[in-house]
Amino acid sequence: MSAPTLIFIFFIVANLPWLNERVFCVYRLHRAKRVIVRLVETIVLYIISLLIAVAAELQFSGDIYPQTWEFFTVTFCMFLVLAVPGVIYRYQWLAMGQQQEN
């Protein structure tokens, strides 16, 4: 699996909490998801993305390079940056559409 493919997968996964109203794309809530639920989903999906990256690294090199806290801080920040289009869609674009309907 190439690096651009991993980044594209992470882009899709990072935007999942912001693009649908189901928790982890499975459980339907009776009302709209709260921001805290979306943030918890983002953290859990970040961990899942790390596991995907570890599996790709293990498949590619046969060994897992040990990481320190700086690596996880930077990759989490990058994951949040990849989630920006979903956040903009949820809280700005949809809100503008609702204002134009009124």
N, C-alpha and C positions, 0 to 999 in steps of 0.2 A: 504494500500500500504506500503510495507516494505522499509526500508532505502536502501538496495542494489538495489531494483527496481527503486527507485528515482534516485540513482546515475547512474544507467545504462541509464535511460531516459535522464538525464542531459548530459551524455557522447555523446549520439546520437545527441541531440539538439545542443551541443557545436560544433560538427564537421560539421553540415549542411552547414554553410557558406563557408567552405573550400573545400567541396567535390563536389560541383556543380557550374555551371555557371549561374544559375537563381537566381534572387533576391528573397529571402524568398521562394525559391523552386517553384515560380509561374511565375514571370515576366522574359522573355528572353531578354537579352541585345544584341545589334548588335555586340558588341565586348566583349572581356574578362572583367570580373569584376575587378575593381580596389581594392586595399587594403583597402582604406577608406570605400568603400561600404561593404566589408566583415567585417570590424570592427564595423560599424553601425549595421549590421545584428547581430553580436555577442552580442552587448549591448541590442538590442531589444529582442533577444532570451533569454538572461539572465533574463530580466524582465518577460518574459513569463514563464520561468522556476520557478521563484520565485512565480508566481501566481499558478502554478501547486503544488508547495510545500505547499503554504498556504491552497489550497484546500485539500490536503492530511492531513495536520495538523488539519484542521477544521473537516474533516471526522473522523479522529482517536480520537481526544481528545474533540472535540466540542467547543474548544476555541483556539484563536490565541494568542500566547505569544508575547508581544511587544518586538521589537528589536531595537538596537541602531546602529549607523553608523559603529561600529566595525564589527558587524555581516555581514553587506552588503559588506564591504571591503574584509573580509576574504572569503565570498562565491563567490564574483566576481573573486578573485584571484584563487580560486579552479576551477571555471568555465573556466578560461583561461588555467589552467593546463590540464583540461579535453579536451580542444581544441587542445592541442599540436600535437596529431597524425594527425589531419587534416591539420595543418600548415606544418608539415614535409612532408606529402604526396604531398601537393600543391607545395611547394617551393623547396623541395630537391629531392624527389623521381621522380616526373614528369620532373624536370629539368635534372636529370641524364639520364632519358630515352631519352630525346630530344638530349642530347649531344652524346649518343651512336649511335643514328640514323645518325648523321652527320659525 
